[in-house]
Amino acid sequence: MKLQQLRYIWEVAHHELNVSATAQSLFTSQPGISKQIRLLEDELGVEIFARSGKHLTHITPVGESIIEVAGTILREIETIKQVSQEYSNEKQGSLSIATTHTQARYALPKIIGDFRQQYPDVVLHMNQGTPTQIAELAANGNVDFAIATEGLELFGDLVMMPCYKWNRCVVVPHDHPLLEKVEANGSLTLEDVAKERIVTYVFGFTGRSRLDDAFMAQGLTPNVVFTATDTDVIKTYVRLGLGVGIIASMALDPEQDSDLVGLDASHLFQPSITHIGFRRGTFLRRYMYDFIEQFAPHLDEERVNAAVACGTRMEREQLFQNLELPSR
């Protein structure tokens, strides 16, 4: 059994069983990969992949178990590399992050700018996706950090830590009738928002569940006419008159969005909490600790290590339950 063979079966499984695409990604030949997989199967005495002719059709049950173990071995090999890099050059390496558009566009730019000044030789990779995609990328070891707000139940295999809380605003053009209602009432009401056509996030994105919970608690049905994963897309369609937008307050830029008015909605919705996390067993290099602390100053090395030491999610929640999180 060779390490190369384990890498081949892992990569094929994560390229939708497309051996040709796997070969391209690994800069090798398709026949070479197929031969090594056959040799591994012959050595183990089992089929990892079921076949129809020359094509792989699905992963066998025993193949699923073998590939899972192979992934663990490959991650441990990567950890060994990281340990050696930490001692040979602590300021060189790479850092990959999976998050949503809102975090990438509005929460992370300054953090990454400061981090780059401190660690100019660390290569950064940003992956945007759904909470499900983010959790999968982190759990499989394809990224170092996951940053997310929604779907925390998907991150059970990760060490997730609270970073900051945030709330929402309702955005409208300057001539929108809702502005007159707010002026007359003194503040925005959920009833007034429910009467409008609403443009907001896809369910499962950027605190959307808090929004739905608030309307449900008041017995109201929001008239959501358009959803998107991208805050900038939401603001674009508000400008086109499709409806009023409900977005994260931090996503309203006073300069770039000067044609829109943001109405405070923090009294209408419960705040959401953004978390950062990584898979158990991750070797955190010095610059990784520093990135976490720059993103969430209360998460210093001591507190991060305490979170890692917690055996369950409940223990981690107890660790942070008395902590006053910053707001954005």
Secondary structure, 3 states (H helix, E strand, C coil): CCHHHHHHHHHHHCCCCCHHHHHHHHCCCHHHHHHHHHHHHHHHCCCCEEEECCEEEEECHHHHHHHHHHHHHHHHHHHHHHHHHHHHCCCCEEEEEEECHHHHHHHCHHHHHHHHHHCCCEEEEEEECCHHHHHHHHHCCCCCEEEECCCHHHHCCEEEEEEEEECEEEEEECCCCHHHHHHHHCCCCHHHHHCCEEEEECCCCCCHHHHHHHHHHCCCCCEEEEEECCHHHHHHHHHCCCCEEEEEHHHCCCCCCCCEEEEECCCCCCCEEEEEEEECCCCCCHHHHHHHHHHCCCCCHHHHHHHHHCCCHHHHHHHHCCCCCCEC
